[in-house]
Amino acid sequence: MAMNGVELCNVTKAYAGLTVMENINLEIADGDFLVLLGPSGCGKSTLLNMIAGLEPTTGGSIHINGRDVTDLEPDERDIAMVFQSYALYPTMSVRKNIGFGLKMRGMPKDQIEKKVAEIGDLLQIGPLLDRKPSQLSGGQQQRVAIGRALVREPSVFLFDEPLSNLDAKLRADMRIELKRLHERLGRTIVYVTHDQIEAMTLATRVVVLDRGAIQQADTPENVYRRPANRFVASFVGAPTMNFIDGKLMQSGDDIVFDSGAGALPLVDVPFGARDLIGRPLTLGARPEHLLFDQAGISSRVLLAEPTGPDQYVRLAVAGSELTARSGPEQPFKSGTDARILIDGARMSLFEPQNGQAVTLG
């Protein structure tokens, strides 16, 4: 198995006989920025800790750069980890914090100095190298923690919710920094978060986890546009996707979605949808897939929420409450009428029983 990157093969994890993850198979290509995304308790940190060697696997194998590391200690795996808590040594200067791992490896002092200075420049913390962690802001401490991982030049970087202690503005700045850093260094990164904005903006690939199982592993675009099941569809995207139960029906030359309390008109329906006519389905449409159009079905405006660049409009239509997205220009008053269509090219369809996506054609 000569593959750079990380490979998990049938990885299983049990605590005291209770299986929390079973047969996880995942290939992380060399240079990927792979984000493990899911709600708390979904198993994403457990998975990261197993890759790191901080938790043993109950079954299966883990390869890093083609080497079986399943039974190796963390420091033998050629990885570096950045935690949410930064875990800096409080009595040491930033310089010593970053260089500590190299010193432990017996690297000559002048080489350590050179590497620490390079990292200081890269992360723009050069002027802070002689300060103690207590004299730094949260964002600066986070950079030092990243610097300490970078200086070791591992094959794989592991990040566990590294931005969750930072305020919103700083989080957005650090996201940009991390993305730039990845583009410059091209190293493999495995990154755990429950924040879908982080996942969508940073990842080259996203793995969505729920209850210890991989729900979908794909590009951020596909996870958003073509969710594999109803869990992924509802977890990714805010405001969340609208779901309506019913069936596709023929109406003259058109196809509509009949909820039992009204027929929602669809535009640009893929040809394959004709094969599904009459079958019970759940239709999934994101707020931006609801289009305001005079040819649409009449709906009642319940509430408009302006966000600045656009607005979210809560509508009562065909027996459901749906959220639509609109530009900021159009005024929506509660209690007035609006007409909507659904973009059939971008809608999702799910099996009502198991929530799996139905592929068209």
Secondary structure, 3 states (H helix, E strand, C coil): CCCCEEEEEEEEEEECCEEEEEEEEEEEECCCEEEEECCCCCCHHHHHHHHHCCCCCCEEEEEECCEECCCCCHHHCCEEEECCCCCCCCCCCHHHHHHHHHHHCCCCHHHHHHHHHHHHHHCCCHHHCCCCHHHCCHHHHHHHHHHHHHCCCCCEEEEECCCCCCCHHHHHHHHHHHHHHHHHHCCEEEEEECCHHHHHHHCCEEEEEECCEEEEEECHHHHHHCCCEHHHHHHCCCCCCEEEEEEEEEECCEEEEECCCCEEEEECCCHHHHHHCCCEEEEEECHHHEEEEEEEEEEEEEEEEECCCCEEEEEEECCEEEEEEECCCCCCCCCCEEEEEEECCCCEEECCCCCEECCCC
